Amino acid sequence: MALDPDTQQILATLEELGMPDIADLTPEGARQLQLTPPPAVPTPVGRVEDRVLPGPEEDVRVRIYRPDGATGTGVLVYFHGGGWVIGDLDSHDETCRRLCSGAGVPVIAVDYRRAPETTYPGAVEDCYAAVRWAAEHAGELGADPGRIAVGGDSAGGNLAAAVALMARDRGGPPLAFQLLIYPVTAADFDNASYRDNGEGYMLSRRGMQWFWDQYVPDADQRREPYAAPLAADDLSGLPPALVQTAEYDPLRDEGEAYAAALEAAGVDVSATRYDGLIHGFFGMQDAVAAARPALAEAVAALRKHLT
């Protein structure tokens, strides 16, 4: 399918602005980029609260979104994207608001430690600690501790998939669902989607190599399942999953390969490729009409598994 017209306009604007490849920036310089400004009026939810939770090495900041009225639902623990280097609670505030409001479930956004200051496995251990806290304290949110979901986009999808593996391997907490939005699942830069989409579609091949260099500088560790979930020998016993990918995304093939591997392992999985779209489309819904069905699909899946 041809590139979506709204997306074409975004890419043209970025080219006019001379947006650099992230691989040519320092981590601090990359963090100063703001590609998707927040909406003038955030999506309303019942309550938003910033808290600090105990982490494996230091405290972990989270932002808890609660819907109006709903009680007894499950909880979504959400990990933001940004190549494990950029992104934070504010960059994904609107995404979490829309998931909370649309699905009618509490959402806990996790401000995990970022690379290169903290390399693998720091981020995924922080995320696992947050999921354990959610299971232990769901009652405080009026939620069901037996229905905990994980989710995330890009690097956050990587962390969600890795946490699902950790929870299975470490005896809990049991998870009800995993929402994987164009997830990073492997450190393979030579597949077809990298060759076809590795330049000119916002996220570049060089950029992904740079992100991996920041987060997992040790090449041997990139073969560990908690860094690259597609490397796992056994994917059985994992929670149901929704995997969303984009046609013009370097990460397309590894996301779809992970969905296929989950299905082969007997996991209940749905996979949707959003044709005409690029990496990051989930956060572009105000500007890209073709991205809006992805939010509706994610919300429907959360309602199915958590309410």
C-alpha positions as CSV (number, residue, x, y, z in Angstrom):
1,M,0.0,0.0,0.0
2,A,1.1,3.6,-0.6
3,L,2.4,5.7,2.3
4,D,-0.5,7.3,4.1
5,P,-1.0,10.9,3.0
6,D,-1.1,12.3,6.5
7,T,2.1,10.5,7.3
8,Q,3.7,11.8,4.1
9,Q,2.9,15.3,5.3
10,I,4.6,14.7,8.6
11,L,7.7,13.3,7.0
12,A,7.8,16.2,4.6
13,T,7.6,18.7,7.5
14,L,10.4,16.9,9.4
15,E,12.6,17.0,6.2
16,E,11.9,20.7,5.8
17,L,12.9,21.3,9.5
18,G,16.2,19.4,8.9
19,M,15.4,16.8,11.6
20,P,18.6,14.9,12.3
21,D,19.0,11.2,12.5
22,I,19.0,10.3,16.2
23,A,22.2,8.3,15.6
24,D,24.0,11.6,15.1
25,L,22.9,13.0,18.5
26,T,24.0,12.5,22.1
27,P,21.5,10.9,24.4
28,E,20.8,14.3,26.0
29,G,20.4,15.9,22.6
30,A,18.0,13.1,21.6
31,R,15.9,13.7,24.7
32,Q,15.4,17.3,23.8
33,L,13.6,16.4,20.5
34,Q,9.8,16.7,20.8
35,L,8.3,15.0,17.7
36,T,4.7,14.7,19.0
37,P,3.6,17.7,21.1
38,P,0.9,17.0,23.6
39,P,-2.7,18.1,22.8
40,A,-3.9,21.4,24.0
41,V,-6.6,19.7,26.0
42,P,-5.5,16.3,27.4
43,T,-8.0,13.4,27.4
44,P,-9.9,13.6,30.7
45,V,-9.7,10.7,33.2
46,G,-11.0,10.3,36.7
47,R,-7.8,10.9,38.5
48,V,-4.0,11.1,37.9
49,E,-1.4,10.6,40.6
50,D,2.4,10.5,40.5
51,R,3.9,8.1,42.9
52,V,7.3,6.5,43.8
53,L,7.6,2.7,44.1
54,P,10.5,0.6,45.5
55,G,12.6,-0.7,42.7
56,P,15.4,-3.3,42.5
57,E,18.2,-0.8,43.0
58,E,16.5,2.6,43.4
59,D,12.9,4.0,43.5
60,V,10.8,3.9,40.4
61,R,8.5,6.8,39.5
62,V,5.1,5.9,38.1
63,R,2.0,7.8,37.0
64,I,-1.3,6.2,37.9
65,Y,-4.4,7.0,35.8
66,R,-7.8,6.0,37.1
67,P,-11.0,6.0,35.1
68,D,-14.2,7.5,36.2
69,G,-16.5,5.1,38.0
70,A,-15.0,1.7,37.1
71,T,-14.1,-0.7,39.9
72,G,-13.1,-4.3,39.9
73,T,-11.4,-4.2,36.5
74,G,-7.9,-5.3,35.8
75,V,-4.9,-2.9,35.5
76,L,-2.6,-2.1,32.6
77,V,1.0,-1.5,33.4
78,Y,2.4,0.6,30.5
79,F,6.0,1.1,29.4
80,H,6.8,4.0,27.2
81,G,8.8,3.8,24.0
82,G,11.9,5.7,23.0
83,G,14.6,3.2,22.3
84,W,15.2,2.8,26.1
85,V,17.0,6.2,25.9
86,I,14.3,8.9,25.3
87,G,10.7,9.2,26.3
88,D,9.2,9.6,29.8
89,L,6.0,9.9,31.7
90,D,5.1,13.2,30.0
91,S,5.9,12.0,26.4
92,H,3.3,9.2,26.7
93,D,0.8,10.9,29.0
94,E,-1.8,11.3,26.3
95,T,-1.4,7.7,25.1
96,C,-2.0,6.4,28.7
97,R,-5.0,8.8,29.1
98,R,-6.6,7.4,26.0
99,L,-6.1,3.8,27.0
100,C,-7.4,4.5,30.5
101,S,-10.4,6.4,29.3
102,G,-11.2,4.2,26.4
103,A,-10.8,0.8,28.1
104,G,-12.2,2.0,31.5
105,V,-9.2,0.5,33.4
106,P,-6.5,1.9,35.6
107,V,-3.1,2.5,33.8
108,I,0.2,2.6,35.6
109,A,2.9,4.3,33.5
110,V,6.4,3.4,34.5
111,D,9.4,5.8,34.4
112,Y,12.0,3.1,34.2
113,R,15.7,3.9,34.3
114,R,17.0,4.8,30.8
115,A,20.2,4.1,28.9
116,P,23.0,4.7,28.6
117,E,23.1,5.8,32.3
118,T,21.6,2.4,33.1
119,T,22.1,-0.4,30.7
120,Y,20.4,-3.7,30.3
121,P,18.8,-5.3,32.4
122,G,18.1,-2.2,34.5
123,A,15.0,-1.0,32.6
124,V,13.3,-4.4,32.4
125,E,14.0,-5.1,36.1
126,D,12.4,-1.8,37.0
127,C,9.4,-2.7,34.9
128,Y,9.1,-6.1,36.5
129,A,9.2,-4.5,39.9
130,A,6.4,-2.2,38.9
131,V,4.3,-5.1,37.7
132,R,4.8,-6.9,41.0
133,W,3.8,-3.8,42.9
134,A,0.6,-3.5,40.7
135,A,-0.4,-7.1,41.6
136,E,0.2,-6.5,45.3
137,H,-1.5,-3.1,45.5
138,A,-4.2,-3.4,42.8
139,G,-6.8,-3.4,45.6
140,E,-5.8,0.1,46.5
141,L,-6.9,1.2,43.0
142,G,-10.2,-0.6,43.3
143,A,-8.9,-3.1,40.8
144,D,-8.6,-6.9,40.5
145,P,-5.1,-8.1,41.4
146,G,-5.7,-11.3,39.3
147,R,-6.0,-9.3,36.1
148,I,-2.8,-7.5,35.4
149,A,-1.8,-6.6,31.8
150,V,1.5,-5.3,30.5
151,G,1.8,-3.0,27.4
152,G,4.1,-0.7,25.6
153,D,5.2,0.7,22.3
154,S,8.5,0.1,20.5
155,A,11.2,-0.3,23.3
156,G,8.2,-0.3,25.7
157,G,6.8,-3.2,23.7
158,N,10.1,-4.9,24.2
159,L,10.0,-4.4,27.9
160,A,6.4,-5.6,28.1
161,A,7.3,-8.8,26.2
162,A,10.3,-9.3,28.4
163,V,8.4,-8.7,31.6
164,A,5.8,-11.3,30.5
165,L,8.7,-13.8,30.1
166,M,10.1,-12.8,33.5
167,A,6.7,-13.2,35.2
168,R,6.4,-16.7,33.8
169,D,9.9,-17.7,34.6
170,R,9.9,-16.3,38.1
171,G,6.6,-17.7,39.2
172,G,4.4,-14.6,38.9
173,P,2.6,-12.5,39.1
174,P,0.3,-14.2,36.5
175,L,-0.6,-11.8,33.7
176,A,-3.8,-11.6,31.8
177,F,-2.7,-9.9,28.6
178,Q,0.2,-8.2,26.8
179,L,-0.3,-5.2,24.4
180,L,2.7,-5.0,22.1
181,I,2.8,-2.0,19.8
182,Y,5.5,-2.3,17.1
183,P,7.7,-4.0,19.7
184,V,11.5,-4.5,19.5
185,T,12.0,-8.2,19.7
186,A,15.4,-8.8,18.2
187,A,18.7,-7.1,17.4
188,D,18.6,-8.1,13.7
189,F,19.3,-5.2,11.4
190,D,19.4,-7.2,8.1
191,N,15.8,-8.5,7.7
192,A,13.5,-7.3,4.9
193,S,11.8,-4.6,6.8
194,Y,15.1,-3.0,7.8
195,R,16.3,-3.2,4.2
196,D,13.1,-1.7,2.8
197,N,12.3,0.8,5.6
198,G,15.6,1.6,7.2
199,E,15.9,5.1,5.9
200,G,13.3,7.9,5.2
201,Y,10.5,6.8,7.6
202,M,11.5,8.6,10.8
203,L,13.0,5.6,12.6
204,S,16.2,4.5,10.8
205,R,18.4,1.5,10.8
206,R,21.2,3.6,12.1
207,G,19.0,4.9,14.8
208,M,18.0,1.4,16.0
209,Q,21.6,0.4,16.0
210,W,22.4,3.4,18.1
211,F,19.6,2.6,20.6
212,W,20.8,-0.9,21.0
213,D,24.3,0.4,21.5
214,Q,23.1,2.5,24.4
215,Y,20.9,-0.1,26.1
216,V,22.7,-3.4,25.4
217,P,26.3,-2.6,24.5
218,D,27.4,-6.2,25.1
219,A,26.7,-8.1,21.9
220,D,26.4,-11.4,23.7
221,Q,23.6,-10.1,25.9
222,R,21.5,-9.2,22.8
223,R,20.8,-12.9,22.5
224,E,19.2,-13.1,25.9
225,P,15.4,-13.4,25.9
226,Y,14.9,-10.5,28.4
227,A,16.8,-8.3,26.0
228,A,15.5,-9.8,22.7
229,P,12.3,-11.8,23.4
230,L,12.4,-13.4,19.9
231,A,15.5,-15.3,21.1
232,A,13.5,-17.2,23.7
233,D,13.6,-21.0,23.2
234,D,10.2,-21.4,24.8
235,L,7.3,-19.0,24.5
236,S,4.6,-21.3,25.9
237,G,2.6,-20.3,29.0
238,L,2.6,-16.6,28.1
239,P,-0.5,-14.4,28.4
240,P,-2.7,-13.6,25.3
241,A,-1.2,-10.9,23.2
242,L,-2.1,-8.2,20.6
243,V,0.8,-7.3,18.4
244,Q,0.5,-4.2,16.2
245,T,2.9,-3.4,13.4
246,A,3.3,-0.8,10.7
247,E,4.0,-1.5,7.0
248,Y,6.8,1.1,6.7
249,D,8.6,0.3,10.0
250,P,12.0,-1.2,10.3
251,L,10.6,-3.2,13.2
252,R,7.7,-4.7,11.2
253,D,9.2,-8.1,10.6
254,E,10.5,-8.8,14.1
255,G,7.1,-7.8,15.6
256,E,5.3,-10.1,13.2
257,A,7.9,-12.9,13.7
258,Y,7.3,-12.6,17.4
259,A,3.5,-12.9,16.9
260,A,4.0,-16.0,14.8
261,A,6.3,-17.5,17.4
262,L,3.8,-16.9,20.1
263,E,1.1,-18.5,18.1
264,A,3.3,-21.5,17.3
265,A,3.9,-21.9,21.1
266,G,0.1,-22.1,21.7
267,V,-0.4,-18.5,22.9
268,D,-3.6,-16.7,22.0
269,V,-2.4,-13.9,19.8
270,S,-3.8,-11.4,17.4
271,A,-1.5,-9.5,15.0
272,T,-2.5,-6.5,12.9
273,R,-0.3,-4.8,10.4
274,Y,-1.3,-1.1,9.8
275,D,-0.6,-0.6,6.1
276,G,0.6,2.8,4.9
277,L,1.9,3.8,8.4
278,I,5.3,4.2,10.0
279,H,6.9,3.6,13.3
280,G,5.4,5.7,16.0
281,F,2.0,6.0,14.5
282,F,0.2,5.1,17.7
283,G,1.1,8.5,19.1
284,M,0.2,10.4,16.0
285,Q,-3.6,9.9,16.0
286,D,-4.5,13.5,16.1
287,A,-2.6,14.1,12.9
288,V,-2.9,10.7,11.2
289,A,-6.5,9.5,10.7
290,A,-5.4,6.0,9.6
291,A,-3.8,5.5,13.0
292,R,-7.0,5.8,15.0
293,P,-8.3,2.2,14.4
294,A,-5.2,1.0,16.3
295,L,-6.3,2.7,19.5
296,A,-9.8,1.3,19.1
297,E,-8.3,-2.2,18.6
298,A,-6.1,-1.8,21.7
299,V,-9.0,-0.5,23.8
300,A,-11.2,-3.4,22.7
301,A,-8.5,-5.9,23.6
302,L,-8.0,-4.3,27.0
303,R,-11.8,-4.4,27.7
304,K,-11.9,-8.1,26.6
305,H,-9.1,-9.2,29.0
306,L,-9.5,-6.7,31.9
307,T,-13.2,-5.9,32.3
